[in-house]
């Protein structure tokens, strides 16, 4: 198992220790690190998806709102 050292403000350390007094702190930190990595990956995927949508937006013709409403009515029928 690897050892990781982080410096945090004393207030954060006290809050962490109080919140997780009954748990293995190394396990909590490991869980939080995994969650942070997963959230980072998800954020990158969202950014890429948005970039792809924005890139396609410039290549597609605009659709009139009346055409959109007509299509919705047609699909609901």
C-alpha positions as CSV (number, residue, x, y, z in Angstrom):
1,X,0.0,0.0,0.0
2,X,1.3,3.5,-0.9
3,X,1.7,6.3,1.6
4,X,0.5,9.8,0.6
5,X,1.1,12.9,2.6
6,X,-1.1,16.0,2.3
7,X,-1.0,19.3,4.2
8,X,-4.5,20.6,5.1
9,X,-5.6,23.5,7.3
10,X,-5.9,22.6,10.9
11,X,-9.6,23.4,10.9
12,X,-10.2,20.9,8.0
13,X,-8.3,18.3,9.9
14,X,-10.4,18.8,13.1
15,X,-13.6,18.7,11.1
16,X,-12.6,15.6,9.3
17,X,-11.5,13.8,12.5
18,X,-14.8,14.8,14.1
19,X,-16.9,13.7,11.2
20,X,-15.1,10.3,10.8
21,X,-14.1,9.6,14.3
22,X,-15.6,6.1,14.2
23,X,-14.1,5.1,10.8
24,X,-10.7,4.1,9.4
25,X,-9.5,7.5,8.2
26,X,-7.2,6.0,5.5
27,X,-10.2,4.1,4.1
28,X,-12.2,7.3,4.0
29,X,-9.4,9.2,2.3
30,X,-9.0,6.4,-0.3
31,X,-12.8,6.4,-0.9
32,X,-12.8,10.2,-1.4
33,X,-9.8,10.0,-3.8
34,X,-11.6,7.4,-5.9
35,X,-14.7,9.5,-6.0
36,X,-12.7,12.6,-7.0
37,X,-11.1,10.6,-9.9
38,X,-14.5,9.3,-11.0
39,X,-16.0,12.8,-10.9
40,X,-13.1,14.2,-12.8
41,X,-13.5,11.6,-15.5
42,X,-17.2,12.3,-15.7
43,X,-16.6,16.0,-16.0
44,X,-14.1,15.5,-18.8
45,X,-16.6,13.3,-20.6
46,X,-19.3,16.0,-20.3
47,X,-17.0,18.6,-21.6
48,X,-16.1,16.5,-24.6
49,X,-19.8,15.8,-25.3
50,X,-20.6,19.5,-25.1
51,X,-17.7,20.3,-27.4
52,X,-19.0,17.8,-29.9
53,X,-22.5,19.2,-29.7
54,X,-21.2,22.7,-30.2
55,X,-19.0,21.7,-33.2
56,X,-22.1,20.0,-34.8
57,X,-24.2,23.1,-34.2
58,X,-22.1,25.1,-36.6
59,X,-22.6,22.6,-39.4
60,X,-26.4,22.0,-39.1
61,X,-29.0,24.3,-40.5
62,X,-31.3,26.1,-38.0
63,X,-34.8,24.7,-37.5
64,X,-37.7,27.1,-37.1
65,X,-39.7,26.9,-33.9
66,X,-42.9,26.4,-36.0
67,X,-41.3,23.3,-37.5
68,X,-40.4,22.0,-34.1
69,X,-43.9,22.5,-32.8
70,X,-45.3,20.8,-35.9
71,X,-43.1,17.8,-35.4
72,X,-44.1,17.6,-31.7
73,X,-47.8,17.7,-32.6
74,X,-47.2,15.0,-35.2
75,X,-45.3,12.7,-32.8
76,X,-48.1,13.1,-30.1
77,X,-50.8,12.1,-32.6
